[in-house]
Amino acid sequence: MPKLVQWEQQIGRRVRLRDLFVFFTVVEYGSMAKAGSKLGVSTPTISEAIALLEHVLGVRLLDRNPKGVVVTPYGEALLARGRAAFDELRQGIRDIEFIGDPRAGELRIGCPESIAAGFIVAVLERFTNDYPRVRFHIVPVHQPTVEFPELNERKVDMVFARLATEPVRGRLTQELDAEILFNDRYALVVGEKSKWAKRRSVELADLVDEPWIMTPLDALGESFVVKAFRTRRLQVPSLAVTTFSIHLRNNLVGSGKFITALPGSVLRIERERHSLKELPIELSVRPPVAIVTLRNRTLGPTARLFIQCAREVAKSLAGRPKRSKA
């Protein structure tokens, strides 16, 4: 066990931010060689920085093995607290940049493709008109889940997610807050060239043997379709194509052969581009789309402006998507 020491005199002056950053990078990439490649330095330089940090702290942070490195309990403790410290420092620098130029900044946003292709497109179009110098990094996340490691690891500033369960008093978990923006109605969609697009009346039973393209079984959209068929005591159709890609789904559905289910926010934006048409079948599902943030983490001014813009756009997307003309 490391001895108790006075921080300012024996550790505070000797722990370098550079060495901490090297440590975080080694953990992220799983090996010193990969970290060196990422940072543009040699493996011995990385090893020296880790050794110096371990010497200063008096504990072993990493266990080496032929496959790379494994974080020790001491390393885990430093990682958990250190990430938060670096994140606050990064946020402080962003705030300084914002004060110098309120129209500039940087945001890291996590979201699944089904939200990026609809809602986030609409928000970015509006936001970038007012703040053209803000730079965005959009990171894919998986759902449904109540765990967002990208937030806990400070890799993103916020996540936009379609939730399977609603937050209680704005809290999703002990670490995460969630603000519901709108409920995104799902619709069954075909291409305008499809034989089903020309019919005024279509029943779910008519579509059992048709080719479907959907997300995997553990995703929300797929579960809604399965539930709709089972509620009507119908056989669940087998999927001709399984994919998370909105682009692939819309292109294949637009060809007129396939059927899918899309969130209303996506259908609004992609309808004309891919010649899509909503079928007159009610799925009765409106999962909430929410902003998920890390509890007890102060967001910078650029992030707060983006969230306000998202709220405004959400009001226009909360209603039912307009149907195509017959």
HELIX and SHEET records of a PDB file:
HELIX    1   1 TRP A    7  ILE A   11  3                                   5    
HELIX    2   2 LEU A   17  TYR A   29  1                                  13    
HELIX    3   3 MET A   32  LEU A   39  1                                   8    
HELIX    4   4 THR A   43  LEU A   57  1                                  15    
HELIX    5   5 PRO A   73  GLY A  100  1                                  28    
HELIX    6   6 GLU A  113  ILE A  115  1                                   3    
HELIX    7   7 ALA A  116  ILE A  120  3                                   5    
HELIX    8   8 VAL A  121  ASP A  130  1                                  10    
HELIX    9   9 PRO A  149  ASN A  152  1                                   4    
HELIX   10  10 LYS A  195  LYS A  198  5                                   4    
HELIX   11  11 LEU A  204  LEU A  207  5                                   4    
HELIX   12  12 LEU A  220  THR A  231  1                                  12    
HELIX   13  13 ILE A  246  GLY A  254  1                                   9    
HELIX   14  14 GLY A  264  HIS A  274  1                                  11    
HELIX   15  15 PRO A  301  LEU A  317  1                                  17    
SHEET    1   A 2 LEU A  62  ASN A  65  0                                        
SHEET    2   A 2 GLY A  68  VAL A  71 -1                                        
SHEET    1   B 5 ARG A 133  PRO A 140  0                                        
SHEET    2   B 5 ALA A 104  CYS A 111  1                                        
SHEET    3   B 5 MET A 158  ARG A 162  1                                        
SHEET    4   B 5 PRO A 288  LEU A 294 -1                                        
SHEET    5   B 5 LEU A 176  ASN A 183 -1                                        
SHEET    1   C 3 THR A 260  PRO A 263  0                                        
SHEET    2   C 3 TYR A 186  GLY A 191 -1                                        
SHEET    3   C 3 LEU A 276  GLU A 282 -1                                        
SHEET    1   D 2 TRP A 212  MET A 214  0                                        
SHEET    2   D 2 LEU A 239  THR A 242  1                                        
END                                                                             
